[in-house]
Amino acid sequence: ARLLGVHEAAAAWRARTDTARAALALRQTPLGRYVYLIWRGPWMAAGQDSFITAMLAEAGGVNALADHPERFPTVTAAELATLDPERVLLSSEPFPFRSKHIDELVRATGLPEERFTLVDGELCSWHGVRMEAGFRYLAEV
């Protein structure tokens, strides 16, 4: 904003983002303990110290892999089953997860289908000007 001389537009964006963030904090049901998958073949997830984990914490999420030493760990279906998360979020990017991948994971892990949710990876993991929309989106997930 300083470099481009758009202070008013930046202040307005900041206010909208802060409002969306505050509304997310007030949601009635926190996201809970989750695993956020970003890749298949091998399965990879968001772990500690990632922007995804920080965004989902705003929604009351607790990353089941937060203690894993890798930032984006590889997990097996058996490990996912052992973690027994309340939610498994399958991102639309970088790997484009679809419903067929939920079916595959249900069979491989034995976890109930209702725990799996396809999510918009752009709104959950892209920082900057998308954060306002991301906070609003997470309030609905």
C-alpha positions as CSV (number, residue, x, y, z in Angstrom):
1,A,0.0,0.0,0.0
2,R,2.8,2.3,0.9
3,L,4.7,1.7,-2.4
4,L,1.6,2.0,-4.5
5,G,0.0,4.8,-2.6
6,V,-3.2,2.9,-1.9
7,H,-3.5,3.5,1.8
8,E,-7.3,3.8,1.9
9,A,-7.9,0.7,-0.1
10,A,-5.4,-1.3,2.1
11,A,-7.1,0.0,5.2
12,A,-10.5,-1.0,3.9
13,W,-9.2,-4.5,3.0
14,R,-7.7,-4.8,6.5
15,A,-10.9,-3.8,8.1
16,R,-12.9,-6.4,6.1
17,T,-10.3,-9.1,6.8
18,D,-10.4,-8.3,10.5
19,T,-14.2,-8.5,10.5
20,A,-14.2,-11.8,8.7
21,R,-11.5,-13.2,11.1
22,A,-13.6,-12.1,14.1
23,A,-16.7,-13.7,12.7
24,L,-14.8,-16.9,12.2
25,A,-13.7,-16.9,15.9
26,L,-17.4,-16.7,16.9
27,R,-18.5,-19.7,15.0
28,Q,-20.5,-22.1,17.1
29,T,-18.7,-25.3,16.2
30,P,-14.9,-25.4,16.1
31,L,-13.2,-27.3,13.3
32,G,-11.8,-29.8,15.9
33,R,-8.9,-32.2,15.4
34,Y,-8.1,-32.6,11.7
35,V,-5.7,-33.8,9.0
36,Y,-5.4,-31.6,5.9
37,L,-4.3,-33.6,2.9
38,I,-2.5,-31.8,0.1
39,W,-1.2,-34.7,-2.1
40,R,-1.9,-38.2,-3.2
41,G,0.7,-40.7,-4.2
42,P,2.1,-40.5,-1.6
43,W,-0.5,-39.0,0.8
44,M,0.9,-35.8,2.1
45,A,-0.5,-33.4,4.7
46,A,0.0,-30.0,6.2
47,G,2.0,-30.3,9.4
48,Q,3.6,-27.9,11.8
49,D,4.5,-24.3,11.1
50,S,2.5,-24.0,7.9
51,F,0.1,-21.2,6.9
52,I,-2.6,-23.8,6.4
53,T,-2.3,-24.9,10.1
54,A,-2.4,-21.2,11.2
55,M,-5.5,-20.5,9.1
56,L,-7.3,-23.6,10.4
57,A,-6.4,-22.7,13.9
58,E,-8.5,-19.5,13.4
59,A,-11.5,-21.9,12.9
60,G,-10.8,-23.8,16.1
61,G,-8.8,-26.5,14.3
62,V,-6.2,-28.6,15.9
63,N,-3.8,-30.2,13.5
64,A,-3.4,-33.9,14.4
65,L,0.1,-33.8,12.8
66,A,1.3,-30.6,14.5
67,D,3.9,-32.5,16.5
68,H,5.3,-34.3,13.4
69,P,8.9,-33.1,12.7
70,E,8.2,-32.5,9.0
71,R,6.4,-29.4,7.8
72,F,4.5,-31.4,5.1
73,P,4.7,-35.1,6.3
74,T,3.9,-38.1,4.2
75,V,1.3,-40.3,5.9
76,T,-0.1,-43.8,5.1
77,A,-3.7,-44.7,5.3
78,A,-2.9,-46.9,8.4
79,E,-1.3,-43.8,10.1
80,L,-4.3,-41.7,9.2
81,A,-6.6,-44.3,10.7
82,T,-4.4,-44.4,13.9
83,L,-4.6,-40.6,14.2
84,D,-8.4,-40.9,14.1
85,P,-9.0,-37.3,13.3
86,E,-12.5,-35.8,13.7
87,R,-12.1,-34.3,10.1
88,V,-10.0,-35.1,7.1
89,L,-9.9,-32.2,4.8
90,L,-8.9,-32.9,1.2
91,S,-7.6,-29.8,-0.6
92,S,-8.4,-28.8,-4.2
93,E,-4.8,-27.9,-4.7
94,P,-2.0,-28.6,-5.2
95,F,-3.5,-32.1,-5.8
96,P,-7.1,-31.8,-7.1
97,F,-8.9,-34.2,-4.7
98,R,-12.3,-35.3,-5.7
99,S,-15.1,-37.5,-4.3
100,K,-13.4,-40.7,-5.6
101,H,-10.5,-40.0,-3.3
102,I,-12.9,-39.8,-0.3
103,D,-14.2,-43.2,-1.3
104,E,-10.6,-44.5,-1.6
105,L,-9.7,-43.2,1.8
106,V,-12.8,-44.5,3.5
107,R,-11.9,-48.0,2.2
108,A,-8.2,-47.7,3.1
109,T,-8.7,-46.2,6.6
110,G,-12.0,-47.5,7.8
111,L,-12.9,-44.0,9.0
112,P,-16.5,-42.9,8.4
113,E,-17.2,-41.1,5.2
114,E,-18.8,-38.1,7.1
115,R,-15.4,-37.2,8.5
116,F,-14.1,-36.4,5.0
117,T,-14.6,-33.0,3.4
118,L,-13.4,-31.6,0.1
119,V,-12.1,-28.0,0.7
120,D,-11.0,-25.1,-1.5
121,G,-7.2,-25.1,-1.2
122,E,-6.9,-21.6,-2.5
123,L,-9.1,-20.2,0.3
124,C,-7.4,-22.3,3.0
125,S,-3.8,-21.8,2.1
126,W,-3.2,-18.7,0.0
127,H,-2.2,-15.7,2.2
128,G,-2.6,-12.0,1.4
129,V,-5.7,-10.6,-0.3
130,R,-7.5,-14.0,-0.3
131,M,-7.5,-14.1,3.5
132,E,-10.8,-12.2,3.8
133,A,-12.6,-14.8,1.6
134,G,-10.7,-17.6,3.3
135,F,-11.9,-16.6,6.8
136,R,-15.5,-16.4,5.4
137,Y,-15.1,-19.7,3.7
138,L,-13.8,-21.5,6.8
139,A,-16.8,-20.2,8.8
140,E,-19.0,-22.2,6.4
141,V,-16.8,-25.4,6.3
